[in-house]
Amino acid sequence: MSAVVQSGQLPGGTGPSAGAEADGAGVSGLRLAVRRFSRNRLAVIGLAVVVLFFLFCFAGPLLYSTDQTHTALTSANLGPSGSHLLGTDAVGHDELGRLMYGGKVSLVVGLAAGVLATVIGTLWGAAAGYAGGWVDAVMMRVVDAGIAIPALFILLVISAIATPGVWGLILILGLVSWLVPSRLVRAETLTLKNRDYVHTLRAIGGSHTRAIGRHILPNSVSTVVVAATFQVADAILLVAYVSYLGLGLQPPKTDWGGMLSAGLSATYSGRWWLIVPPGLAVILVVCAFNAIGDGLRDAFDVRGRG
């Protein structure tokens, strides 16, 4: 007995060394997840594509400075050349600089809206799943009712009533995109709340808030991270949809969807540079985020860790 006391470890593995072992298991689990992610070639390529686009959109203007505010009608509709690598649009804006500017808006809106939707969905789903009973039933019926209404329809109605800015788009997208993450987190919470450590916390007088904050949410990180990557991709697509229909940001502001809308009529005139670059950018970034999401899902999947 004295040997046990001197070692600082209580029977059942609840002493300091058990905590160290738990920390070591967490670190090894993270390393295993990173290793599994790095073995997924599509996920690694997707991560590289996202990093390159961030550098292109945020660092590119420092090396390739253009005026995206004032028009230059004397330089309108010029083809690719040494002075304008991707030509110019109908009002004389440099298309390569426009691609950087529009990409910055699309990425910022997509990331911010995806994070906002994930945060709201995580809190809603965790609360519903942990509460259970009639509270869970009411909260999830709200989610089901929201999912029944297409998010694009809501965006089009709001955009027709008022023209949103960048922050308005982020808020609207976040408020219409949180439904799917809430269902995922709720399903995870239903499993986690029946674990022994949650019952132990409640038995010693721990509050419901502490149970959610200390155990439910931290153990749902894998589900939340995977959901966030898909939400970012969906938000970028929704922004492109709305802007393509002419209900997004108004000139001189733009995003990739707005560039597609502005260049659509010019494709019949052979001015391909107005539509191909932004179209490829949307496809590559959305596919890249989806590939990252698939890679993270496989990396955190405990069923494949043999």
N, C-alpha and C positions, 0 to 999 in steps of 0.2 A: 504493500500500500504506500509506504514511504517513497519507494522508487517511482511510483506513479505521480505522487505529489511533487517530487523534486523535478520530474521531467516537465511538469506544467501541463500534462495532458490528462483530462478526465476520462473515465470509462465511457465508451461509446463514441470517442473521437470528437469531442466537443471543445477541446482546449485550443491553445494557440497554434499548435502544430497542425490541427485539423483545418484551421482557417488558412494557414499557409498552403496546405495541400489544395484547398478549394481555389485559392488564388492561382496556384500553379496550374490547376486544371483549366481555369479560365484562360490563362495565357496560352497554354498548349492548344486549347480549342480555337483561339483566335489565329494562332499560327497555322493550324490545320485548315481553317477557312481560307486564309490567304493563299496557302499552297494549292488548295482545290480551285480557287478562283484563277490563279495564274496558269493552271493547266487547261483552262477553258480558253481556247484560242479566240473564239468569237468575242468573248467578254473582254479579253485583253485588247483586241483590235478596237472594240467599241470604246473602251476607256481611252485609248490613244486618239481616236477620232474626236472624242469630246474635248480632250485636252488641246488638241490642235485647233479646234474651232474656237475655243476660249482664247487661245493665244492670237489667233487670226482676228477675232472681233475686238479684243480689248488692247492688245499690244500692236496690232497692225496699223491703226491710225497714227501711232507715234512714228512709224516709219514711212507711211504713205498717207500724207495729210491732204485732205480734200475739203471743199466747201459744200456741205450738204444742206445749207440753209437758203442761200440765194440762188436764183435761177441764172442761167447763161444761155439764152436762146440762140446765140451765134454758134454755140457748140452742141446744139441738140442733135440727137440721133446719129452721132458719129460711131463708126465701127471700131473694133479693137485696133489699137495702134500703140506706138511707143509712148505717147503722152497719156493715153487712156487705155489701159491694158485690157479692159473689158468693155470699152466703148462708153457711150453716154446715153441717158434716157431722153424723153421727150422735152424736158426742160433744161437739159444741159448738165445734169448731175453726173459725176463720174460713177459708173456702175460698180466698179470694184470698191470704191469708198462707200457707196450706198449699201453694198453687200455687207461690209463690216458694220456699218451703222445699224442696218436692219437686223443683223445677227445679234448685235449687243442687246437690242430691245427684246428680240424673241427669246434669247437665253435668260435674260434677267426676269422677264415675265414668267417664262416657263418654270424656272427654278423657284422663284418666290411663290408662285401660285401652287406649285407642287408641294413645297414645304408647308405652306399654310393649310392646304387640303389635308395633308398627312397629319399635321398636329391636331386639327379639329376632329378628323376621323378617329385618330388614336384615343383622344380623351373621351369622345362620345362612345366608341366601342368598348373601351375599358370600363367605363361607368355602367353601361348597359349589361355587359357580361358579368360583372362582379355583383351588381345589385340583384339580377335575376328576377323571377316572379313577374308581377304585373308591370313593374318599372321597365324591365327588359322588353316585355311585349309591346308596351306603348312606344318606347324609344325606337325599336326596330321597325314598327309599323310606319313611323315617320320616315325612316330610311327607305323602306320599300316604296312608299308614296313618292319620295324624291327620285328614286331610280326609275320609276315608271315614266317620268317626264324627261325627255332627252335634254342633256345639258346644252347642246347646240341650239335647240329651240329657245331655251331660256336666255341664252346669250344674244340671240338675234332679236328677241323682244326688247331686252334691256338696251341693246345698242341702237334700236330704232327709236326708242324714247329719248335717250340721252347719249351723247358721244363720250365714251369714257376715255380717260387718259391712261398713262402707264399704270399708275397706282390703282385706278379704277378697274382696269383689266385684271390686275393681280387679285384684288378683293373679290370681284365677281367670279373669276375662275376658281378661287379658293373656296367660295361659298357654294359652288355647284359641283365640285369635284371630290368632296370629302366622304361621299356615301360609300363607295367601294372600300376604301381603307377601314372605315368603321366596321364593316361586316367582317373583314379579315381579323382585325384586332379583337372583336367581340368573340369570334370563334376560338382564338388563342386564349382569351381570358377565361372562357368557360372551362378549359382544361387546366389552366394554371391555378385557378382559385381553389381547386380540390387537392392541391399538393400539400404534403405534410407541413412544410415550412410556413404556409399561409395559415393553416389551422393552428399551428403552434403560436404564431404571432397573435392571433385572435384570442387564444386561450390565456395568454399572459396579459391581456388587456390592451393590445395594440389597436389603433383606430383603423377604420376602413380606408381613410386617406393614406395612412402609412402603409397599409397592405398593398394598395395600388401603386403608390410611388416607389416603395422599396423592393417589391417583389414582382408584381404583375407587369408593369411597364418595362423594367430592366430586362426581364426574361422574354419580352416581346420585341426586342430590338431587331432581331433578324427579320421578322415579319414586317415591321415598320420600315426598315431600310429598303427592303425589296419593293414594298408598296410605293415608297417615295420615288424610286427611279421610274416606275411605270407612270406615276402621276405627272412627273416632269415631262415625259414624252407626250402624254395625252394633252397637257396644257399647251405645249408648243403647237400641236396639231390644231387645237381649238382656236388658238390665236390666229393661226394661218387661215383657218376656215372663215372666221369672222372678217378678217382683213381682206381676204380674197373676194368676199361678197360686198366689199366697200363700206363695211360698218365698223371698221377698226379705228386705228389711229389716223388722224387727218394730217395731210401734208403741212409742213415739210417733214414731220415725223413719219416713220414708216417701220415696217418689219418685213420679214420674208414673204408673208402672205400678201401684204400690200404691194410689194414689188411684183409678185405674180399677177395681181389684179391689174396693175398699171401696164405691165408688158404684154398682157394677153392679146390685145388688139394689134400689137406690133408684130406678132409672130407671122401673120399673113403677109407682111411686107419683107420677111426674111431677116428681121432683126432678132435673131435667136438669143443674143447675149442678154436680152431683157427678161427672159423667162427661164432659160436653162440653168444658169448659176443659182438663183434662189430656189428653184425647184429641187435641184440636187442637194443643196444645203439642208432643206427641210427633210428630205428622205434620209440623208446620211446621219443627221443628228438624231432623228427619231429612232431609226434602226439601231444606232449606237447605244442610246439609253435603254432600249428594249434588250439588247444583247447584254448590257451590264446588269440589268435586272435579272435576266435568266442566269447569268453567272453567279450573282449573289444568292439567288434562290438555291442553286445547286451547292454552293459553298456552305450555306448554313443548314442544309438538309441533313439531319442526323441519320437518316436511313441509309445514306450512301457513304458513311464514314468507316466502313469496314476496311 
